[in-house]
Amino acid sequence: MRIDAEALRHDAAQVSSERILRKRRRLRGLSPAELLVVEQTAEAVGQAVASCLLESAAADASLEAVLAGLYPTVGNAAARG
């Protein structure tokens, strides 16, 4: 089975962005520079989680099957990690 890593990473980035948008009111006291750091950190965490899932799937057939079901590759677009 193959997992569309690009789609997984895209979803991770989207979730990070949505979470930041939901917390905008709480973050309004931050300076623009501080807000940028928070946004970049959230994005990095999301991408790290995606990478961890892909690495774990390489060693766990059950996880790989679940992720491949959620993020199947199409045609020759197979991508790992």
PDB file of N, CA, C and O in Angstrom:
ATOM      1  N   MET A   1       0.836  -1.186   0.000  1.00  0.00           N
ATOM      2  CA  MET A   1       0.000   0.000   0.000  1.00  0.00           C
ATOM      3  C   MET A   1       0.875   1.241   0.000  1.00  0.00           C
ATOM      4  O   MET A   1       1.979   1.251   0.545  1.00  0.00           O
ATOM      5  N   ARG A   2       0.363   2.260  -0.610  1.00  0.00           N
ATOM      6  CA  ARG A   2       1.092   3.519  -0.646  1.00  0.00           C
ATOM      7  C   ARG A   2       0.261   4.628  -0.020  1.00  0.00           C
ATOM      8  O   ARG A   2      -0.963   4.662  -0.147  1.00  0.00           O
ATOM      9  N   ILE A   3       0.949   5.523   0.650  1.00  0.00           N
ATOM     10  CA  ILE A   3       0.313   6.658   1.312  1.00  0.00           C
ATOM     11  C   ILE A   3       0.685   7.916   0.538  1.00  0.00           C
ATOM     12  O   ILE A   3       1.848   8.114   0.189  1.00  0.00           O
ATOM     13  N   ASP A   4      -0.295   8.755   0.272  1.00  0.00           N
ATOM     14  CA  ASP A   4      -0.037  10.032  -0.377  1.00  0.00           C
ATOM     15  C   ASP A   4       0.468  11.001   0.694  1.00  0.00           C
ATOM     16  O   ASP A   4      -0.305  11.699   1.351  1.00  0.00           O
ATOM     17  N   ALA A   5       1.794  11.017   0.845  1.00  0.00           N
ATOM     18  CA  ALA A   5       2.420  11.833   1.887  1.00  0.00           C
ATOM     19  C   ALA A   5       2.142  13.313   1.673  1.00  0.00           C
ATOM     20  O   ALA A   5       1.982  14.058   2.640  1.00  0.00           O
ATOM     21  N   GLU A   6       2.085  13.740   0.440  1.00  0.00           N
ATOM     22  CA  GLU A   6       1.827  15.149   0.146  1.00  0.00           C
ATOM     23  C   GLU A   6       0.438  15.554   0.652  1.00  0.00           C
ATOM     24  O   GLU A   6       0.276  16.627   1.234  1.00  0.00           O
ATOM     25  N   ALA A   7      -0.548  14.707   0.430  1.00  0.00           N
ATOM     26  CA  ALA A   7      -1.906  15.001   0.903  1.00  0.00           C
ATOM     27  C   ALA A   7      -1.951  15.028   2.430  1.00  0.00           C
ATOM     28  O   ALA A   7      -2.617  15.884   3.012  1.00  0.00           O
ATOM     29  N   LEU A   8      -1.257  14.111   3.075  1.00  0.00           N
ATOM     30  CA  LEU A   8      -1.202  14.087   4.540  1.00  0.00           C
ATOM     31  C   LEU A   8      -0.557  15.365   5.071  1.00  0.00           C
ATOM     32  O   LEU A   8      -1.052  15.970   6.021  1.00  0.00           O
ATOM     33  N   ARG A   9       0.543  15.766   4.456  1.00  0.00           N
ATOM     34  CA  ARG A   9       1.227  16.991   4.889  1.00  0.00           C
ATOM     35  C   ARG A   9       0.363  18.229   4.625  1.00  0.00           C
ATOM     36  O   ARG A   9       0.363  19.171   5.417  1.00  0.00           O
ATOM     37  N   HIS A  10      -0.362  18.221   3.523  1.00  0.00           N
ATOM     38  CA  HIS A  10      -1.267  19.333   3.214  1.00  0.00           C
ATOM     39  C   HIS A  10      -2.350  19.442   4.288  1.00  0.00           C
ATOM     40  O   HIS A  10      -2.643  20.536   4.769  1.00  0.00           O
ATOM     41  N   ASP A  11      -2.938  18.312   4.660  1.00  0.00           N
ATOM     42  CA  ASP A  11      -3.961  18.325   5.704  1.00  0.00           C
ATOM     43  C   ASP A  11      -3.395  18.789   7.037  1.00  0.00           C
ATOM     44  O   ASP A  11      -4.063  19.508   7.782  1.00  0.00           O
ATOM     45  N   ALA A  12      -2.162  18.380   7.342  1.00  0.00           N
ATOM     46  CA  ALA A  12      -1.524  18.819   8.587  1.00  0.00           C
ATOM     47  C   ALA A  12      -1.356  20.329   8.597  1.00  0.00           C
ATOM     48  O   ALA A  12      -1.601  20.973   9.616  1.00  0.00           O
ATOM     49  N   ALA A  13      -0.943  20.897   7.475  1.00  0.00           N
ATOM     50  CA  ALA A  13      -0.783  22.347   7.376  1.00  0.00           C
ATOM     51  C   ALA A  13      -2.130  23.050   7.509  1.00  0.00           C
ATOM     52  O   ALA A  13      -2.232  24.092   8.156  1.00  0.00           O
ATOM     53  N   GLN A  14      -3.147  22.483   6.903  1.00  0.00           N
ATOM     54  CA  GLN A  14      -4.477  23.076   6.964  1.00  0.00           C
ATOM     55  C   GLN A  14      -5.014  23.062   8.404  1.00  0.00           C
ATOM     56  O   GLN A  14      -5.590  24.049   8.862  1.00  0.00           O
ATOM     57  N   VAL A  15      -4.825  21.955   9.105  1.00  0.00           N
ATOM     58  CA  VAL A  15      -5.272  21.864  10.501  1.00  0.00           C
ATOM     59  C   VAL A  15      -4.535  22.894  11.352  1.00  0.00           C
ATOM     60  O   VAL A  15      -5.147  23.561  12.186  1.00  0.00           O
ATOM     61  N   SER A  16      -3.236  23.027  11.149  1.00  0.00           N
ATOM     62  CA  SER A  16      -2.464  24.019  11.911  1.00  0.00           C
ATOM     63  C   SER A  16      -2.998  25.421  11.666  1.00  0.00           C
ATOM     64  O   SER A  16      -3.188  26.188  12.610  1.00  0.00           O
ATOM     65  N   SER A  17      -3.238  25.756  10.418  1.00  0.00           N
ATOM     66  CA  SER A  17      -3.748  27.090  10.074  1.00  0.00           C
ATOM     67  C   SER A  17      -5.126  27.326  10.680  1.00  0.00           C
ATOM     68  O   SER A  17      -5.395  28.399  11.220  1.00  0.00           O
ATOM     69  N   GLU A  18      -5.988  26.335  10.592  1.00  0.00           N
ATOM     70  CA  GLU A  18      -7.332  26.483  11.156  1.00  0.00           C
ATOM     71  C   GLU A  18      -7.286  26.680  12.667  1.00  0.00           C
ATOM     72  O   GLU A  18      -8.049  27.475  13.217  1.00  0.00           O
ATOM     73  N   ARG A  19      -6.402  25.965  13.331  1.00  0.00           N
ATOM     74  CA  ARG A  19      -6.294  26.103  14.795  1.00  0.00           C
ATOM     75  C   ARG A  19      -5.824  27.503  15.171  1.00  0.00           C
ATOM     76  O   ARG A  19      -6.320  28.091  16.132  1.00  0.00           O
ATOM     77  N   ILE A  20      -4.873  28.035  14.418  1.00  0.00           N
ATOM     78  CA  ILE A  20      -4.390  29.394  14.693  1.00  0.00           C
ATOM     79  C   ILE A  20      -5.517  30.394  14.468  1.00  0.00           C
ATOM     80  O   ILE A  20      -5.709  31.306  15.272  1.00  0.00           O
ATOM     81  N   LEU A  21      -6.259  30.228  13.384  1.00  0.00           N
ATOM     82  CA  LEU A  21      -7.367  31.148  13.109  1.00  0.00           C
ATOM     83  C   LEU A  21      -8.410  31.132  14.229  1.00  0.00           C
ATOM     84  O   LEU A  21      -8.966  32.173  14.579  1.00  0.00           O
ATOM     85  N   ARG A  22      -8.669  29.960  14.783  1.00  0.00           N
ATOM     86  CA  ARG A  22      -9.636  29.857  15.882  1.00  0.00           C
ATOM     87  C   ARG A  22      -9.172  30.568  17.139  1.00  0.00           C
ATOM     88  O   ARG A  22      -9.984  31.024  17.944  1.00  0.00           O
ATOM     89  N   LYS A  23      -7.875  30.658  17.301  1.00  0.00           N
ATOM     90  CA  LYS A  23      -7.312  31.249  18.520  1.00  0.00           C
ATOM     91  C   LYS A  23      -6.888  32.702  18.327  1.00  0.00           C
ATOM     92  O   LYS A  23      -6.241  33.272  19.206  1.00  0.00           O
ATOM     93  N   ARG A  24      -7.234  33.305  17.210  1.00  0.00           N
ATOM     94  CA  ARG A  24      -6.816  34.686  16.915  1.00  0.00           C
ATOM     95  C   ARG A  24      -7.142  35.651  18.048  1.00  0.00           C
ATOM     96  O   ARG A  24      -6.319  36.497  18.400  1.00  0.00           O
ATOM     97  N   ARG A  25      -8.338  35.530  18.622  1.00  0.00           N
ATOM     98  CA  ARG A  25      -8.693  36.445  19.715  1.00  0.00           C
ATOM     99  C   ARG A  25      -7.721  36.324  20.874  1.00  0.00           C
ATOM    100  O   ARG A  25      -7.322  37.326  21.469  1.00  0.00           O
ATOM    101  N   ARG A  26      -7.349  35.122  21.184  1.00  0.00           N
ATOM    102  CA  ARG A  26      -6.423  34.907  22.303  1.00  0.00           C
ATOM    103  C   ARG A  26      -5.018  35.401  21.962  1.00  0.00           C
ATOM    104  O   ARG A  26      -4.241  35.742  22.853  1.00  0.00           O
ATOM    105  N   LEU A  27      -4.698  35.435  20.676  1.00  0.00           N
ATOM    106  CA  LEU A  27      -3.354  35.805  20.257  1.00  0.00           C
ATOM    107  C   LEU A  27      -3.222  37.283  19.909  1.00  0.00           C
ATOM    108  O   LEU A  27      -2.138  37.739  19.544  1.00  0.00           O
ATOM    109  N   ARG A  28      -4.306  38.029  20.018  1.00  0.00           N
ATOM    110  CA  ARG A  28      -4.279  39.418  19.553  1.00  0.00           C
ATOM    111  C   ARG A  28      -3.324  40.311  20.339  1.00  0.00           C
ATOM    112  O   ARG A  28      -2.952  41.380  19.853  1.00  0.00           O
ATOM    113  N   GLY A  29      -2.925  39.910  21.513  1.00  0.00           N
ATOM    114  CA  GLY A  29      -1.977  40.699  22.300  1.00  0.00           C
ATOM    115  C   GLY A  29      -0.530  40.523  21.869  1.00  0.00           C
ATOM    116  O   GLY A  29       0.359  41.225  22.351  1.00  0.00           O
ATOM    117  N   LEU A  30      -0.300  39.593  20.970  1.00  0.00           N
ATOM    118  CA  LEU A  30       1.070  39.353  20.510  1.00  0.00           C
ATOM    119  C   LEU A  30       1.480  40.382  19.465  1.00  0.00           C
ATOM    120  O   LEU A  30       0.646  40.912  18.731  1.00  0.00           O
ATOM    121  N   SER A  31       2.756  40.648  19.416  1.00  0.00           N
ATOM    122  CA  SER A  31       3.282  41.513  18.358  1.00  0.00           C
ATOM    123  C   SER A  31       3.254  40.723  17.048  1.00  0.00           C
ATOM    124  O   SER A  31       3.143  39.498  17.069  1.00  0.00           O
ATOM    125  N   PRO A  32       3.353  41.407  15.922  1.00  0.00           N
ATOM    126  CA  PRO A  32       3.392  40.684  14.649  1.00  0.00           C
ATOM    127  C   PRO A  32       4.532  39.650  14.590  1.00  0.00           C
ATOM    128  O   PRO A  32       4.363  38.562  14.038  1.00  0.00           O
ATOM    129  N   ALA A  33       5.664  39.996  15.152  1.00  0.00           N
ATOM    130  CA  ALA A  33       6.793  39.060  15.158  1.00  0.00           C
ATOM    131  C   ALA A  33       6.486  37.829  16.017  1.00  0.00           C
ATOM    132  O   ALA A  33       6.803  36.702  15.638  1.00  0.00           O
ATOM    133  N   GLU A  34       5.869  38.061  17.172  1.00  0.00           N
ATOM    134  CA  GLU A  34       5.505  36.940  18.040  1.00  0.00           C
ATOM    135  C   GLU A  34       4.451  36.056  17.383  1.00  0.00           C
ATOM    136  O   GLU A  34       4.521  34.830  17.460  1.00  0.00           O
ATOM    137  N   LEU A  35       3.478  36.687  16.739  1.00  0.00           N
ATOM    138  CA  LEU A  35       2.446  35.927  16.044  1.00  0.00           C
ATOM    139  C   LEU A  35       3.055  35.074  14.940  1.00  0.00           C
ATOM    140  O   LEU A  35       2.653  33.926  14.751  1.00  0.00           O
ATOM    141  N   LEU A  36       4.000  35.614  14.224  1.00  0.00           N
ATOM    142  CA  LEU A  36       4.680  34.855  13.171  1.00  0.00           C
ATOM    143  C   LEU A  36       5.379  33.632  13.753  1.00  0.00           C
ATOM    144  O   LEU A  36       5.334  32.550  13.168  1.00  0.00           O
ATOM    145  N   VAL A  37       6.025  33.803  14.904  1.00  0.00           N
ATOM    146  CA  VAL A  37       6.700  32.672  15.557  1.00  0.00           C
ATOM    147  C   VAL A  37       5.684  31.600  15.950  1.00  0.00           C
ATOM    148  O   VAL A  37       5.935  30.409  15.767  1.00  0.00           O
ATOM    149  N   VAL A  38       4.543  32.017  16.487  1.00  0.00           N
ATOM    150  CA  VAL A  38       3.496  31.064  16.868  1.00  0.00           C
ATOM    151  C   VAL A  38       3.003  30.315  15.628  1.00  0.00           C
ATOM    152  O   VAL A  38       2.863  29.092  15.657  1.00  0.00           O
ATOM    153  N   GLU A  39       2.740  31.042  14.544  1.00  0.00           N
ATOM    154  CA  GLU A  39       2.262  30.417  13.312  1.00  0.00           C
ATOM    155  C   GLU A  39       3.284  29.425  12.753  1.00  0.00           C
ATOM    156  O   GLU A  39       2.930  28.319  12.347  1.00  0.00           O
ATOM    157  N   GLN A  40       4.546  29.831  12.737  1.00  0.00           N
ATOM    158  CA  GLN A  40       5.600  28.951  12.230  1.00  0.00           C
ATOM    159  C   GLN A  40       5.765  27.720  13.115  1.00  0.00           C
ATOM    160  O   GLN A  40       6.010  26.620  12.620  1.00  0.00           O
ATOM    161  N   THR A  41       5.632  27.907  14.411  1.00  0.00           N
ATOM    162  CA  THR A  41       5.752  26.776  15.337  1.00  0.00           C
ATOM    163  C   THR A  41       4.594  25.798  15.139  1.00  0.00           C
ATOM    164  O   THR A  41       4.803  24.585  15.121  1.00  0.00           O
ATOM    165  N   ALA A  42       3.388  26.315  14.991  1.00  0.00           N
ATOM    166  CA  ALA A  42       2.224  25.453  14.756  1.00  0.00           C
ATOM    167  C   ALA A  42       2.395  24.665  13.468  1.00  0.00           C
ATOM    168  O   ALA A  42       2.095  23.472  13.422  1.00  0.00           O
ATOM    169  N   GLU A  43       2.875  25.324  12.425  1.00  0.00           N
ATOM    170  CA  GLU A  43       3.113  24.646  11.147  1.00  0.00           C
ATOM    171  C   GLU A  43       4.176  23.557  11.309  1.00  0.00           C
ATOM    172  O   GLU A  43       4.011  22.449  10.799  1.00  0.00           O
ATOM    173  N   ALA A  44       5.259  23.868  12.011  1.00  0.00           N
ATOM    174  CA  ALA A  44       6.330  22.894  12.220  1.00  0.00           C
ATOM    175  C   ALA A  44       5.839  21.687  13.011  1.00  0.00           C
ATOM    176  O   ALA A  44       6.201  20.551  12.703  1.00  0.00           O
ATOM    177  N   VAL A  45       5.023  21.927  14.021  1.00  0.00           N
ATOM    178  CA  VAL A  45       4.473  20.826  14.819  1.00  0.00           C
ATOM    179  C   VAL A  45       3.581  19.947  13.944  1.00  0.00           C
ATOM    180  O   VAL A  45       3.682  18.722  13.996  1.00  0.00           O
ATOM    181  N   GLY A  46       2.721  20.553  13.151  1.00  0.00           N
ATOM    182  CA  GLY A  46       1.856  19.786  12.251  1.00  0.00           C
ATOM    183  C   GLY A  46       2.655  18.927  11.286  1.00  0.00           C
ATOM    184  O   GLY A  46       2.321  17.764  11.056  1.00  0.00           O
ATOM    185  N   GLN A  47       3.709  19.498  10.724  1.00  0.00           N
ATOM    186  CA  GLN A  47       4.537  18.740   9.787  1.00  0.00           C
ATOM    187  C   GLN A  47       5.321  17.636  10.501  1.00  0.00           C
ATOM    188  O   GLN A  47       5.546  16.566   9.934  1.00  0.00           O
ATOM    189  N   ALA A  48       5.734  17.894  11.735  1.00  0.00           N
ATOM    190  CA  ALA A  48       6.427  16.869  12.508  1.00  0.00           C
ATOM    191  C   ALA A  48       5.502  15.698  12.825  1.00  0.00           C
ATOM    192  O   ALA A  48       5.920  14.541  12.780  1.00  0.00           O
ATOM    193  N   VAL A  49       4.250  15.997  13.142  1.00  0.00           N
ATOM    194  CA  VAL A  49       3.267  14.935  13.398  1.00  0.00           C
ATOM    195  C   VAL A  49       3.055  14.108  12.123  1.00  0.00           C
ATOM    196  O   VAL A  49       3.007  12.879  12.175  1.00  0.00           O
ATOM    197  N   ALA A  50       2.931  14.785  10.992  1.00  0.00           N
ATOM    198  CA  ALA A  50       2.761  14.069   9.722  1.00  0.00           C
ATOM    199  C   ALA A  50       3.962  13.173   9.446  1.00  0.00           C
ATOM    200  O   ALA A  50       3.797  12.023   9.038  1.00  0.00           O
ATOM    201  N   SER A  51       5.158  13.686   9.662  1.00  0.00           N
ATOM    202  CA  SER A  51       6.371  12.891   9.456  1.00  0.00           C
ATOM    203  C   SER A  51       6.417  11.685  10.387  1.00  0.00           C
ATOM    204  O   SER A  51       6.787  10.586   9.976  1.00  0.00           O
ATOM    205  N   CYS A  52       6.040  11.900  11.635  1.00  0.00           N
ATOM    206  CA  CYS A  52       6.020  10.810  12.611  1.00  0.00           C
ATOM    207  C   CYS A  52       5.027   9.731  12.192  1.00  0.00           C
ATOM    208  O   CYS A  52       5.322   8.540  12.294  1.00  0.00           O
ATOM    209  N   LEU A  53       3.851  10.143  11.722  1.00  0.00           N
ATOM    210  CA  LEU A  53       2.861   9.171  11.254  1.00  0.00           C
ATOM    211  C   LEU A  53       3.407   8.361  10.085  1.00  0.00           C
ATOM    212  O   LEU A  53       3.239   7.142  10.040  1.00  0.00           O
ATOM    213  N   LEU A  54       4.059   9.030   9.144  1.00  0.00           N
ATOM    214  CA  LEU A  54       4.614   8.322   7.983  1.00  0.00           C
ATOM    215  C   LEU A  54       5.733   7.362   8.390  1.00  0.00           C
ATOM    216  O   LEU A  54       5.810   6.242   7.885  1.00  0.00           O
ATOM    217  N   GLU A  55       6.589   7.799   9.294  1.00  0.00           N
ATOM    218  CA  GLU A  55       7.667   6.932   9.779  1.00  0.00           C
ATOM    219  C   GLU A  55       7.100   5.735  10.527  1.00  0.00           C
ATOM    220  O   GLU A  55       7.559   4.608  10.342  1.00  0.00           O
ATOM    221  N   SER A  56       6.113   5.975  11.364  1.00  0.00           N
ATOM    222  CA  SER A  56       5.496   4.880  12.120  1.00  0.00           C
ATOM    223  C   SER A  56       4.787   3.911  11.193  1.00  0.00           C
ATOM    224  O   SER A  56       4.809   2.702  11.421  1.00  0.00           O
ATOM    225  N   ALA A  57       4.159   4.432  10.150  1.00  0.00           N
ATOM    226  CA  ALA A  57       3.450   3.576   9.188  1.00  0.00           C
ATOM    227  C   ALA A  57       4.406   2.655   8.450  1.00  0.00           C
ATOM    228  O   ALA A  57       4.027   1.555   8.048  1.00  0.00           O
ATOM    229  N   ALA A  58       5.646   3.099   8.269  1.00  0.00           N
ATOM    230  CA  ALA A  58       6.636   2.266   7.590  1.00  0.00           C
ATOM    231  C   ALA A  58       6.953   1.010   8.404  1.00  0.00           C
ATOM    232  O   ALA A  58       7.367  -0.008   7.849  1.00  0.00           O
ATOM    233  N   ALA A  59       6.756   1.088   9.721  1.00  0.00           N
ATOM    234  CA  ALA A  59       7.059  -0.041  10.593  1.00  0.00           C
ATOM    235  C   ALA A  59       5.812  -0.758  11.109  1.00  0.00           C
ATOM    236  O   ALA A  59       5.920  -1.798  11.757  1.00  0.00           O
ATOM    237  N   ASP A  60       4.630  -0.209  10.826  1.00  0.00           N
ATOM    238  CA  ASP A  60       3.394  -0.761  11.362  1.00  0.00           C
ATOM    239  C   ASP A  60       2.380  -0.919  10.227  1.00  0.00           C
ATOM    240  O   ASP A  60       1.810   0.061   9.748  1.00  0.00           O
ATOM    241  N   ALA A  61       2.169  -2.152   9.812  1.00  0.00           N
ATOM    242  CA  ALA A  61       1.282  -2.426   8.675  1.00  0.00           C
ATOM    243  C   ALA A  61      -0.155  -1.965   8.928  1.00  0.00           C
ATOM    244  O   ALA A  61      -0.843  -1.537   8.002  1.00  0.00           O
ATOM    245  N   SER A  62      -0.604  -2.052  10.173  1.00  0.00           N
ATOM    246  CA  SER A  62      -1.970  -1.617  10.480  1.00  0.00           C
ATOM    247  C   SER A  62      -2.117  -0.109  10.293  1.00  0.00           C
ATOM    248  O   SER A  62      -3.089   0.354   9.696  1.00  0.00           O
ATOM    249  N   LEU A  63      -1.161   0.645  10.799  1.00  0.00           N
ATOM    250  CA  LEU A  63      -1.191   2.093  10.628  1.00  0.00           C
ATOM    251  C   LEU A  63      -1.045   2.458   9.157  1.00  0.00           C
ATOM    252  O   LEU A  63      -1.716   3.365   8.665  1.00  0.00           O
ATOM    253  N   GLU A  64      -0.179   1.758   8.467  1.00  0.00           N
ATOM    254  CA  GLU A  64      -0.009   2.014   7.037  1.00  0.00           C
ATOM    255  C   GLU A  64      -1.323   1.788   6.289  1.00  0.00           C
ATOM    256  O   GLU A  64      -1.679   2.573   5.410  1.00  0.00           O
ATOM    257  N   ALA A  65      -2.034   0.734   6.630  1.00  0.00           N
ATOM    258  CA  ALA A  65      -3.306   0.441   5.966  1.00  0.00           C
ATOM    259  C   ALA A  65      -4.334   1.544   6.235  1.00  0.00           C
ATOM    260  O   ALA A  65      -5.072   1.944   5.335  1.00  0.00           O
ATOM    261  N   VAL A  66      -4.375   2.024   7.461  1.00  0.00           N
ATOM    262  CA  VAL A  66      -5.317   3.090   7.800  1.00  0.00           C
ATOM    263  C   VAL A  66      -4.968   4.367   7.040  1.00  0.00           C
ATOM    264  O   VAL A  66      -5.840   4.991   6.435  1.00  0.00           O
ATOM    265  N   LEU A  67      -3.692   4.755   7.073  1.00  0.00           N
ATOM    266  CA  LEU A  67      -3.290   5.977   6.377  1.00  0.00           C
ATOM    267  C   LEU A  67      -3.446   5.852   4.867  1.00  0.00           C
ATOM    268  O   LEU A  67      -3.818   6.817   4.200  1.00  0.00           O
ATOM    269  N   ALA A  68      -3.165   4.675   4.327  1.00  0.00           N
ATOM    270  CA  ALA A  68      -3.346   4.465   2.886  1.00  0.00           C
ATOM    271  C   ALA A  68      -4.820   4.548   2.511  1.00  0.00           C
ATOM    272  O   ALA A  68      -5.159   4.986   1.412  1.00  0.00           O
ATOM    273  N   GLY A  69      -5.697   4.130   3.420  1.00  0.00           N
ATOM    274  CA  GLY A  69      -7.131   4.255   3.177  1.00  0.00           C
ATOM    275  C   GLY A  69      -7.594   5.698   3.209  1.00  0.00           C
ATOM    276  O   GLY A  69      -8.476   6.094   2.447  1.00  0.00           O
ATOM    277  N   LEU A  70      -6.993   6.487   4.097  1.00  0.00           N
ATOM    278  CA  LEU A  70      -7.346   7.901   4.208  1.00  0.00           C
ATOM    279  C   LEU A  70      -6.650   8.763   3.159  1.00  0.00           C
ATOM    280  O   LEU A  70      -7.208   9.751   2.681  1.00  0.00           O
ATOM    281  N   TYR A  71      -5.424   8.375   2.808  1.00  0.00           N
ATOM    282  CA  TYR A  71      -4.600   9.145   1.879  1.00  0.00           C
ATOM    283  C   TYR A  71      -4.030   8.233   0.788  1.00  0.00           C
ATOM    284  O   TYR A  71      -2.816   8.044   0.710  1.00  0.00           O
ATOM    285  N   PRO A  72      -4.893   7.672  -0.047  1.00  0.00           N
ATOM    286  CA  PRO A  72      -4.388   6.773  -1.092  1.00  0.00           C
ATOM    287  C   PRO A  72      -3.680   7.559  -2.194  1.00  0.00           C
ATOM    288  O   PRO A  72      -4.040   8.698  -2.493  1.00  0.00           O
ATOM    289  N   THR A  73      -2.682   6.938  -2.783  1.00  0.00           N
ATOM    290  CA  THR A  73      -2.031   7.566  -3.929  1.00  0.00           C
ATOM    291  C   THR A  73      -2.877   7.317  -5.162  1.00  0.00           C
ATOM    292  O   THR A  73      -3.650   6.360  -5.215  1.00  0.00           O
ATOM    293  N   VAL A  74      -2.730   8.171  -6.138  1.00  0.00           N
ATOM    294  CA  VAL A  74      -3.477   8.053  -7.374  1.00  0.00           C
ATOM    295  C   VAL A  74      -2.482   7.932  -8.517  1.00  0.00           C
ATOM    296  O   VAL A  74      -1.557   8.736  -8.627  1.00  0.00           O
ATOM    297  N   GLY A  75      -2.666   6.937  -9.362  1.00  0.00           N
ATOM    298  CA  GLY A  75      -1.774   6.749 -10.512  1.00  0.00           C
ATOM    299  C   GLY A  75      -0.347   6.541 -10.081  1.00  0.00           C
ATOM    300  O   GLY A  75      -0.072   5.714  -9.212  1.00  0.00           O
ATOM    301  N   ASN A  76       0.566   7.281 -10.677  1.00  0.00           N
ATOM    302  CA  ASN A  76       1.993   7.166 -10.377  1.00  0.00           C
ATOM    303  C   ASN A  76       2.456   8.175  -9.349  1.00  0.00           C
ATOM    304  O   ASN A  76       3.656   8.424  -9.230  1.00  0.00           O
ATOM    305  N   ALA A  77       1.542   8.757  -8.607  1.00  0.00           N
ATOM    306  CA  ALA A  77       1.895   9.808  -7.653  1.00  0.00           C
ATOM    307  C   ALA A  77       2.317   9.256  -6.301  1.00  0.00           C
ATOM    308  O   ALA A  77       2.226   9.957  -5.293  1.00  0.00           O
ATOM    309  N   ALA A  78       2.776   8.019  -6.263  1.00  0.00           N
ATOM    310  CA  ALA A  78       3.162   7.411  -4.989  1.00  0.00           C
ATOM    311  C   ALA A  78       4.279   8.188  -4.327  1.00  0.00           C
ATOM    312  O   ALA A  78       5.297   8.490  -4.950  1.00  0.00           O
ATOM    313  N   ALA A  79       4.081   8.506  -3.069  1.00  0.00           N
ATOM    314  CA  ALA A  79       5.098   9.230  -2.313  1.00  0.00           C
ATOM    315  C   ALA A  79       5.149   8.684  -0.913  1.00  0.00           C
ATOM    316  O   ALA A  79       4.116   8.384  -0.315  1.00  0.00           O
ATOM    317  N   ARG A  80       6.338   8.556  -0.393  1.00  0.00           N
ATOM    318  CA  ARG A  80       6.530   8.110   0.980  1.00  0.00           C
ATOM    319  C   ARG A  80       7.418   9.108   1.687  1.00  0.00           C
ATOM    320  O   ARG A  80       8.371   9.645   1.123  1.00  0.00           O
ATOM    321  N   GLY A  81       7.064   9.345   2.977  1.00  0.00           N
ATOM    322  CA  GLY A  81       7.890  10.168   3.819  1.00  0.00           C
ATOM    323  C   GLY A  81       8.230  11.434   3.214  1.00  0.00           C
ATOM    324  O   GLY A  81       8.934  12.240   3.822  1.00  0.00           O
TER     325      GLY A  81
END
